[in-house]
């Protein structure tokens, strides 16, 4: 039955949403031009309302006890506020135990909405957005065709804070390659230090065949980092982070280890763990 309400066998949701019921409302990414991304293979489309309602009914049968729903789609928050409010209402009508919602968003999806619309969405149960920052360096963002600047992202985060909507941020380690590793780490920390995220999730850059960045690597114009270099970048990034009341996690460290701790309380513990890995060549 589960497959009937999902377009693919594999569903990608953030680790912090593993207990949420996943509702498919869109496929692909409305931007779809980031040179490193392989998650937007589907052509972007918002599912017809009748199909989404059908999915909600299926979800209600599958997860009648769930209290939280995660809207699937690489940036489901691209839907306008009116459509989102309608869908939130449909879910709560058919799944009365649901109390909160979350979804992926791009910063420009947030900027496209008014303060009043964000407050209305928050009042209807939208409690969190998951947003890919990737880097805080404008030059790296431009090179990787993210389509956003650090300042635009900061403006979007301020809007969420005013609306009392939580947000979780993702950073891609190694996105600047060997040549711009230090710039990437320091500029990203500098941006995030001006934010108030509930969590920061670090991912390691993967070079997916067929992406423009993979082609740059083949041509020799992009220089990916070795695992030990990525770990040093992670350390530099964390050393420069001063965020408060935030969970920090890296679930891709050397494909083997998971680092997780609360900032700033466990920052030194995390740094010591990274140092131990750096001092153990066999682990790399």
C-alpha positions in Angstrom: 0.0 0.0 0.0 2.9 2.4 0.8 4.1 2.4 -2.8 0.8 3.6 -4.1 1.2 7.0 -2.4 4.9 7.4 -3.3 6.6 7.8 -6.7 9.8 6.1 -5.6 10.8 3.2 -3.4 13.3 5.3 -1.6 12.1 8.3 0.4 14.6 11.0 1.5 13.8 12.8 4.7 16.1 14.5 7.2 17.3 12.3 10.2 15.4 14.5 12.6 12.1 13.8 10.8 12.4 10.0 10.9 9.3 9.7 13.1 7.2 12.0 10.8 4.7 10.6 8.4 6.0 11.4 4.9 3.4 13.0 2.5 4.3 13.4 -1.2 3.2 16.8 -2.5 5.8 17.5 -5.1 8.6 15.9 -7.1 12.0 17.4 -8.0 13.3 20.8 -7.2 11.9 24.1 -8.5 15.5 25.4 -9.0 17.3 22.3 -10.1 20.5 24.0 -11.2 23.0 23.3 -8.4 26.0 21.8 -10.0 26.6 19.2 -7.3 23.1 18.0 -6.6 21.8 14.6 -7.7 18.6 14.7 -5.6 16.6 16.6 -8.2 16.5 14.0 -10.9 12.8 14.2 -11.3 11.5 17.1 -13.4 9.9 19.5 -11.0 6.2 19.3 -10.6 3.6 19.9 -7.9 1.2 17.0 -7.7 -2.5 17.8 -8.5 -4.6 18.6 -5.5 -6.7 15.5 -6.0 -3.6 13.3 -6.0 -2.3 14.9 -2.8 -5.7 14.5 -1.1 -5.6 10.8 -2.2 -2.1 10.6 -0.7 -3.3 12.1 2.5 -6.1 9.5 2.7 -3.5 6.7 2.2 -1.2 8.3 4.8 -4.1 8.3 7.3 -4.6 4.6 6.8 -0.9 3.9 7.1 0.0 6.1 10.0 -3.2 6.9 12.0 -1.3 7.6 15.2 1.3 10.0 13.8 1.4 13.5 15.2 3.7 15.1 12.7 3.7 15.1 8.9 6.7 15.9 6.6 5.8 17.2 3.1 8.0 15.5 0.5 9.5 17.3 -2.4 13.0 18.8 -2.7 11.5 22.2 -1.7 7.8 21.7 -1.0 7.7 25.1 0.5 7.7 26.5 -3.0 3.9 26.1 -2.9 2.2 29.4 -2.3 0.7 30.0 1.2 -2.9 29.5 0.1 -2.2 26.0 -1.3 -0.1 25.1 1.8 -2.8 26.2 4.2 -5.3 24.2 2.2 -3.1 21.1 2.4 -2.4 21.5 6.1 -6.1 21.7 6.7 -6.7 18.6 4.6 -4.2 16.6 6.7 -5.6 17.7 10.0 -9.1 16.9 8.9 -8.1 13.3 7.8 -5.4 12.8 10.5 -6.8 14.5 13.6 -3.9 13.5 15.8 -1.4 15.5 13.7 -0.1 18.6 15.6 2.8 19.8 13.5 4.3 19.9 10.0 7.8 20.2 8.4 9.2 20.3 4.9 12.2 21.2 2.8 12.6 24.8 1.6 14.9 27.1 -0.3 15.5 30.6 1.1 13.8 32.1 -1.9 10.6 30.1 -1.1 10.6 31.9 2.2 11.3 35.3 0.8 8.4 34.9 -1.6 6.0 34.8 1.3 4.8 37.8 3.4 5.2 38.0 7.1 1.5 37.6 7.5 1.5 34.4 5.4 4.3 32.9 7.4 2.5 33.7 10.7 -0.7 32.1 9.2 1.3 28.9 8.3 2.8 28.8 11.7 -0.6 29.1 13.3 -1.8 26.2 11.1 0.9 23.9 12.4 4.0 24.5 10.3 6.7 24.2 12.9 9.9 23.7 11.0 11.7 24.0 7.7 14.8 22.2 6.6 17.0 24.4 4.4 20.2 23.7 2.5 22.7 26.5 3.2 25.5 24.4 1.6 28.0 27.3 2.0 28.2 30.8 3.4 30.7 31.9 0.8 29.0 33.9 -2.0 31.7 33.0 -4.4 31.3 29.3 -3.8 27.5 29.6 -3.9 27.8 31.4 -7.3 30.3 28.8 -8.6 28.0 25.9 -7.6 24.9 27.8 -9.1 22.9 27.8 -5.8 21.0 30.8 -7.0 21.2 32.5 -3.6 23.5 34.8 -1.7 24.4 34.5 2.0 22.5 37.7 2.7 19.4 36.4 1.1 19.5 33.3 3.2 20.1 35.4 6.3 17.1 37.5 5.5 14.9 34.4 5.1 16.1 33.1 8.5 15.2 36.4 10.1 11.7 36.1 8.6 11.3 32.6 10.1 12.4 33.8 13.5 9.9 36.6 13.4 7.2 34.0 12.5 8.4 31.6 15.2 9.0 28.9 12.7 12.0 26.7 13.6 14.6 25.9 11.0 17.3 23.3 10.5 20.3 24.0 8.3 22.5 21.7 6.1 26.1 22.4 5.1 28.0 20.5 2.5 31.6 19.8 3.5 34.1 19.9 0.7 31.9 22.0 -1.6 34.7 24.4 -2.2 37.2 21.7 -3.0 40.8 21.7 -1.9 41.4 25.1 -3.4 38.7 26.9 -1.3 38.4 24.7 1.8 39.4 27.4 4.3 37.2 30.0 2.7 34.3 27.6 2.7 34.7 26.7 6.4 35.2 30.2 7.7 32.6 32.0 5.6 30.0 29.3 6.4 30.7 29.6 10.1 30.5 33.4 9.8 27.0 33.2 8.2 25.7 30.6 10.6 26.9 32.6 13.6 24.3 35.2 12.7 21.5 32.6 12.7 19.5 30.7 15.3 18.9 27.2 13.9 17.7 24.3 15.9 20.2 22.1 14.2 23.2 22.1 11.8 23.6 18.9 9.8 26.9 18.5 7.9 27.1 16.3 4.8 30.1 15.4 2.9 30.2 16.3 -0.8 29.5 13.4 -3.1 30.5 13.6 -6.8 27.5 12.1 -8.6 28.2 11.0 -12.1 26.3 13.1 -14.6 26.4 16.3 -12.5 28.2 19.4 -13.8 30.6 19.2 -10.8 31.5 15.6 -11.6 32.3 16.8 -15.1 34.5 19.5 -13.7 36.4 16.9 -11.7 36.8 14.7 -14.9 38.3 17.8 -16.7 40.6 18.5 -13.8 39.1 21.9 -12.9 37.7 20.8 -9.6 39.9 19.2 -6.9 38.0 17.1 -4.4 39.3 16.6 -1.0 40.6 13.4 0.7 38.8 12.2 3.8 41.5 13.7 6.2 41.2 17.0 4.4 37.4 17.0 4.9 37.9 16.2 8.5 40.2 19.2 8.9 37.7 21.4 7.2 35.0 20.1 9.6 37.3 21.0 12.5 38.0 24.5 11.2 34.3 25.1 10.6 33.4 23.9 14.1 36.2 25.9 15.7 34.7 29.1 14.2 31.1 28.3 15.1 29.6 30.3 18.0 25.9 29.4 17.6 23.8 28.7 20.7 21.1 26.3 21.6 21.8 24.2 18.5 22.3 20.5 17.8 25.4 19.9 15.7 25.6 16.6 13.8 27.7 15.1 11.0 26.4 11.7 9.9 28.9 11.3 7.1 32.2 11.5 8.8 34.5 9.2 6.9 31.4 7.1 6.0 31.9 5.4 9.4 31.5 7.7 12.3 28.7 10.0 13.5 29.4 13.1 15.5 26.7 14.8 17.4 26.5 17.2 20.2 24.9 20.4 21.5 26.4 23.8 20.9 28.0 25.5 22.6 28.1 23.1 25.6 29.7 20.1 23.8 31.8 22.0 21.3 35.1 21.1 22.9 34.1 17.4 23.2 33.3 17.3 19.5 36.6 19.0 18.7 38.5 16.4 20.8 36.7 13.6 19.0 37.8 15.1 15.6 41.4 15.4 16.9 41.4 11.7 17.9 40.3 10.8 14.4 43.0 12.9 12.9 45.5 11.3 15.1 44.5 7.8 14.0 45.6 7.4 10.3 44.2 3.9 10.3 40.7 5.1 10.8 40.9 7.4 7.8 
